[in-house]
Amino acid sequence: MRQLTVVIPSEPGRLLKEMIKRAVGDNSHRIIRSSMELPDMTENDILFAVELNPIGVNTEMNQILEKLWERGNSSLSGSRGGLLVHSSYNSFTKTASQDIIYLANQLGCLFPGRPAIEANENLDNFQPLEKIYRMPLEDICLLKCEELGRRLISTQEYFRNKSIAVLHSSNKGTSNTLQLWDLVRKNLSGIDITEVYLGNGNITDCRGCSYKTCKYFGRQSKCFYGGIVVEEVYPAISNSSTLIMLCPNYNDMLTANIVATINRLTALFRKTKFYDKKLFSVIVSGYSGGDALAKQLISSLNMNKTFELPPAFSMQATANDPGSILRIEDIEDKAREFAKHIMKNI
């Protein structure tokens, strides 16, 4: 039987205490408060509950993650994670959540779609939900904590198929990212793979249609602005259980066409959530910063758009000159292992 573990690395304030209470409910659980009392954390359902200081840090949480890191990259193997973050200020809850999820995921922790509940100083991040729930902001926050608690310990098995949608905006022949993906792909046997190239012309970014307009088009699996996003991206994602993002890192940011495509997923998201779809990525940087892009994908597609984040979801490499990816030591072995990892988790 799986163990529900609540990691509370510092004394929580009033609201965070209530958030924890609502997320845990009546479920039996154990509480971990410091790195000095850290038990075996594999095969656990883990709820991280973090109170941030004025500069957006929780030192005790960092110590716990560092201790887990010292145990190796399987220290959270088989575990599922959720996160409650509270700040008495209006900054840092998003970036702190990204950092914790990224590090725990590197250690083998899976995160279901929308795994983080952020509560900032005045809870204005819940204002868009006021029109839907017609409740005070704090009540909406606590309701979302209950929902997260249920998802965290859920044993629901989603439908899976051996189909992968791959999105990229790179040019064949010069892209180290595509060359690395080719090394991965050749080891994905028995998988139906649909690649969509986003680089043919500029993709119109989301222009912020009204909720009613967006939902109207979303019900038809369409978007007001049409184009390749509707014609190729929507069907590829709808028909697949797994999404792989191929992301070159030029300026520590996702490329414009990839960002625009993610933004345009909102219309399809209005029709159906993506909790049953998994997210992987291949990221190649010319210098450094692959983790910055991985965190952007976590924030936009896992925390926001509800894609499940499998353990160690991102393969990252550094290669500058065209073709230099192939000169990285053992790169074919690393690509083969990542392909096996994908096959194991879909």
Secondary structure, DSSP 8 states (H G I E B T S, - for coil): --EEEEE--S---HHHHHHHHHHHTT---EEE-SGGG----TTEEEEEEEE--TTS--HHHHHHHHHHHHT-TTTTTT-EEEEEEE-SSSSSHHHHHHHHHHHHHHTT-BB-SS-EEEE-TT-GGGGGGHHHH-S-HHHHHHHHHHHHHHHHT--------SEEEEEE---TTT-HHHHHHHHHHTT-TT-EEEEEE--SS---------HHHHHHHHTTT--TT-THIIIIIHHHHHT-SEEEEEEEESSSS--HHHHHHHHHHHHHHHH---TT-EEEEEEEESSS-HHHHHHHHIIIIIIIT--BB-TT-EEEEE--STTGGGGSTTHHHHHHHHHHHHHHH-
